[in-house]
Amino acid sequence: MAGHETPKKILLDESEMPTQWYNIVADLPTSPPPALHPGTLQPAGPEDFAPLFPMALIEQEVSTERYIDIPGGVLDVYRLWRPSPLFRARRLEEALGTPARIYYKYEGVSPAGSHKPNTSVPQAWYNHQEGITRLTTETGAGQWGSALAFATAQYGMECEVWQVAASYRTKPYRRTMMEIWGATVHSSPSELTEFGRGLLAQDPEHPGSLGIAISEAVAQCVADPNARYALGSVLNHVLLHQTIIGEEALLQLAKVGETPDVLVGCTGGGSNFGGLAFPFLREKLAGRMDPVIRCVEPAACPTLTKGEYRYDFGDTAGMTPLMKMHTLGHSFIPEPIHAGGLRYHGMAPLVSHLYDQGMVEAVAIGQTECFAGAVQFARTEGIVPAPEPTHAIAAAVREALACKESGEEKVILTALCGHGHLDLASYDQYLSGRMTDYELSDATIAEAMASVPVIG
């Protein structure tokens, strides 16, 4: 097979960078259910999203066009780090003794060290084009907040970030990175919003959650006519922007005559997974390849594998439109595991729809297995992964070892969505033997699901 001779690093020239995002909605056999207005429970219209997003992004959110042009002002910033490299994990393959060929698309080369600038840059650009001067947002592990701070700095905008308290306390240098790019950062829950003050009154050491941080960022946004809100995952337009990952990976694999047999991606809100998987799913739907596509989530926050496919709020306070998604309940407070970016109660509606239709698989893995895979990856491939993609690495290792048992020469593809240089406290916990696994109980899920609206 051609894959045996593939180089370690597969690059694209700047001239080969894709100039369009791919919208998977255009190719789905059935359309995903619409978002609902929280008051009327009718399909939400553009006017319902207008206080939060610029019209250009609202149009992308509901678009059925297959391809959407990337604006020149976005491409100019993308060129700071794109196209990103695709690596063959030869040394990991040798360590595992597997006949499988493992490829990973590395997004840690971006200024913020993750895949998040792929959407933060266009979100900032579209807001800037409509005269918006301030963006509010939330962040879990700090990667999204860092990415938006970087993006707003490119267009001279203000950025205000609510960082989940558990992450704010354990990852202070994420806050420093955001502040270097000019952002203002608050621990969430905070004293700045009525919702935050109420939670802190109940528990001054509240660990926070992405749902709570979203509520605070949204509340501050709607109170300022010059502000809009930016979301780092979950929504259609966010996953759309991330498809440049998969589009580049397709071109890179074509250079060496490879197609994946198995594609695995970590899933928290769904943007990294969708960014890699959607272009390959397009090819699968068209009959040009047939990879197994697998979502990998933390056992402590198993949205797809244990959540229900229901209409639910995207935030804890119930301020956002209702979205049909796999959810653990908007009041769910996840354990403070190290993969902060995967600690969200809901899964992207598009990814949820694909899972419901049987077009993708899902598996949940505990964090100790994930960090074991990450350490082996770092010792062979040299890159220290962020905690989030360790889930995909662990799943890739599982698949590669299964190939060792069966003798199959499968091609495995994943996205290493960021480096872990600012997450070394997590590795310290693992290496010192202090890391533990959290298995989410059915009783905990049932308690959070009790507050989910009953619709239809």
QUIWOSUL-V399291 format. One record per residue. N is the residue number from 1. NEAR is the number of other C-alpha atoms within 8 Angstrom. Layout:
n->N near->NEAR
n->N near->NEAR
//
This chain:
n->1 near->3
n->2 near->8
n->3 near->9
n->4 near->5
n->5 near->5
n->6 near->8
n->7 near->6
n->8 near->8
n->9 near->8
n->10 near->12
n->11 near->9
n->12 near->13
n->13 near->7
n->14 near->8
n->15 near->5
n->16 near->7
n->17 near->10
n->18 near->8
n->19 near->7
n->20 near->9
n->21 near->14
n->22 near->13
n->23 near->12
n->24 near->10
n->25 near->11
n->26 near->8
n->27 near->8
n->28 near->7
n->29 near->4
n->30 near->4
n->31 near->6
n->32 near->8
n->33 near->5
n->34 near->8
n->35 near->10
n->36 near->12
n->37 near->12
n->38 near->10
n->39 near->4
n->40 near->6
n->41 near->8
n->42 near->6
n->43 near->8
n->44 near->12
n->45 near->6
n->46 near->9
n->47 near->7
n->48 near->8
n->49 near->10
n->50 near->10
n->51 near->9
n->52 near->11
n->53 near->12
n->54 near->11
n->55 near->8
n->56 near->7
n->57 near->11
n->58 near->13
n->59 near->9
n->60 near->9
n->61 near->9
n->62 near->7
n->63 near->8
n->64 near->7
n->65 near->8
n->66 near->10
n->67 near->8
n->68 near->9
n->69 near->7
n->70 near->9
n->71 near->6
n->72 near->6
n->73 near->7
n->74 near->11
n->75 near->10
n->76 near->8
n->77 near->8
n->78 near->10
n->79 near->9
n->80 near->8
n->81 near->9
n->82 near->9
n->83 near->12
n->84 near->12
n->85 near->11
n->86 near->13
n->87 near->11
n->88 near->13
n->89 near->12
n->90 near->9
n->91 near->8
n->92 near->11
n->93 near->14
n->94 near->8
n->95 near->7
n->96 near->9
n->97 near->8
n->98 near->12
n->99 near->12
n->100 near->13
n->101 near->14
n->102 near->14
n->103 near->12
n->104 near->12
n->105 near->15
n->106 near->13
n->107 near->14
n->108 near->12
n->109 near->10
n->110 near->12
n->111 near->10
n->112 near->11
n->113 near->11
n->114 near->15
n->115 near->12
n->116 near->11
n->117 near->15
n->118 near->11
n->119 near->11
n->120 near->14
n->121 near->15
n->122 near->10
n->123 near->10
n->124 near->13
n->125 near->11
n->126 near->11
n->127 near->13
n->128 near->11
n->129 near->7
n->130 near->7
n->131 near->6
n->132 near->12
n->133 near->11
n->134 near->11
n->135 near->16
n->136 near->15
n->137 near->16
n->138 near->15
n->139 near->16
n->140 near->14
n->141 near->13
n->142 near->13
n->143 near->14
n->144 near->14
n->145 near->13
n->146 near->13
n->147 near->15
n->148 near->13
n->149 near->14
n->150 near->13
n->151 near->12
n->152 near->14
n->153 near->11
n->154 near->7
n->155 near->9
n->156 near->7
n->157 near->12
n->158 near->11
n->159 near->14
n->160 near->12
n->161 near->14
n->162 near->16
n->163 near->17
n->164 near->19
n->165 near->13
n->166 near->9
n->167 near->13
n->168 near->12
n->169 near->7
n->170 near->7
n->171 near->12
n->172 near->9
n->173 near->7
n->174 near->13
n->175 near->12
n->176 near->8
n->177 near->9
n->178 near->15
n->179 near->11
n->180 near->7
n->181 near->9
n->182 near->10
n->183 near->12
n->184 near->9
n->185 near->11
n->186 near->9
n->187 near->10
n->188 near->14
n->189 near->17
n->190 near->11
n->191 near->8
n->192 near->6
n->193 near->10
n->194 near->7
n->195 near->10
n->196 near->14
n->197 near->12
n->198 near->8
n->199 near->11
n->200 near->13
n->201 near->7
n->202 near->6
n->203 near->7
n->204 near->7
n->205 near->5
n->206 near->9
n->207 near->8
n->208 near->12
n->209 near->14
n->210 near->14
n->211 near->14
n->212 near->15
n->213 near->18
n->214 near->14
n->215 near->14
n->216 near->15
n->217 near->14
n->218 near->13
n->219 near->9
n->220 near->10
n->221 near->15
n->222 near->11
n->223 near->6
n->224 near->7
n->225 near->7
n->226 near->7
n->227 near->12
n->228 near->16
n->229 near->12
n->230 near->11
n->231 near->9
n->232 near->11
n->233 near->10
n->234 near->13
n->235 near->10
n->236 near->12
n->237 near->10
n->238 near->13
n->239 near->15
n->240 near->11
n->241 near->13
n->242 near->17
n->243 near->16
n->244 near->14
n->245 near->10
n->246 near->14
n->247 near->11
n->248 near->13
n->249 near->11
n->250 near->10
n->251 near->9
n->252 near->12
n->253 near->11
n->254 near->9
n->255 near->8
n->256 near->9
n->257 near->8
n->258 near->10
n->259 near->8
n->260 near->10
n->261 near->10
n->262 near->12
n->263 near->13
n->264 near->16
n->265 near->16
n->266 near->15
n->267 near->13
n->268 near->11
n->269 near->12
n->270 near->14
n->271 near->14
n->272 near->14
n->273 near->13
n->274 near->12
n->275 near->16
n->276 near->18
n->277 near->13
n->278 near->12
n->279 near->14
n->280 near->11
n->281 near->9
n->282 near->10
n->283 near->11
n->284 near->11
n->285 near->8
n->286 near->7
n->287 near->7
n->288 near->7
n->289 near->8
n->290 near->8
n->291 near->10
n->292 near->9
n->293 near->12
n->294 near->12
n->295 near->13
n->296 near->15
n->297 near->17
n->298 near->12
n->299 near->12
n->300 near->12
n->301 near->14
n->302 near->13
n->303 near->14
n->304 near->13
n->305 near->8
n->306 near->7
n->307 near->11
n->308 near->10
n->309 near->10
n->310 near->9
n->311 near->12
n->312 near->13
n->313 near->13
n->314 near->13
n->315 near->14
n->316 near->12
n->317 near->8
n->318 near->10
n->319 near->10
n->320 near->8
n->321 near->11
n->322 near->13
n->323 near->13
n->324 near->13
n->325 near->15
n->326 near->15
n->327 near->15
n->328 near->16
n->329 near->14
n->330 near->18
n->331 near->9
n->332 near->9
n->333 near->7
n->334 near->11
n->335 near->7
n->336 near->8
n->337 near->9
n->338 near->7
n->339 near->10
n->340 near->12
n->341 near->13
n->342 near->12
n->343 near->14
n->344 near->13
n->345 near->15
n->346 near->14
n->347 near->17
n->348 near->15
n->349 near->14
n->350 near->8
n->351 near->10
n->352 near->14
n->353 near->10
n->354 near->10
n->355 near->12
n->356 near->8
n->357 near->6
n->358 near->7
n->359 near->8
n->360 near->10
n->361 near->10
n->362 near->11
n->363 near->9
n->364 near->10
n->365 near->12
n->366 near->12
n->367 near->13
n->368 near->10
n->369 near->9
n->370 near->13
n->371 near->13
n->372 near->9
n->373 near->12
n->374 near->13
n->375 near->9
n->376 near->9
n->377 near->13
n->378 near->11
n->379 near->8
n->380 near->9
n->381 near->9
n->382 near->7
n->383 near->8
n->384 near->11
n->385 near->14
n->386 near->13
n->387 near->13
n->388 near->12
n->389 near->14
n->390 near->14
n->391 near->16
n->392 near->14
n->393 near->13
n->394 near->15
n->395 near->10
n->396 near->13
n->397 near->10
n->398 near->8
n->399 near->9
n->400 near->15
n->401 near->11
n->402 near->8
n->403 near->14
n->404 near->12
n->405 near->6
n->406 near->6
n->407 near->8
n->408 near->8
n->409 near->8
n->410 near->11
n->411 near->13
n->412 near->16
n->413 near->13
n->414 near->15
n->415 near->15
n->416 near->13
n->417 near->14
n->418 near->14
n->419 near->12
n->420 near->10
n->421 near->8
n->422 near->7
n->423 near->10
n->424 near->8
n->425 near->7
n->426 near->9
n->427 near->9
n->428 near->8
n->429 near->10
n->430 near->11
n->431 near->7
n->432 near->7
n->433 near->6
n->434 near->7
n->435 near->8
n->436 near->6
n->437 near->8
n->438 near->8
n->439 near->7
n->440 near->10
n->441 near->6
n->442 near->6
n->443 near->6
n->444 near->8
n->445 near->13
n->446 near->8
n->447 near->8
n->448 near->13
n->449 near->11
n->450 near->7
n->451 near->9
n->452 near->11
n->453 near->6
n->454 near->5
n->455 near->4
n->456 near->2
//
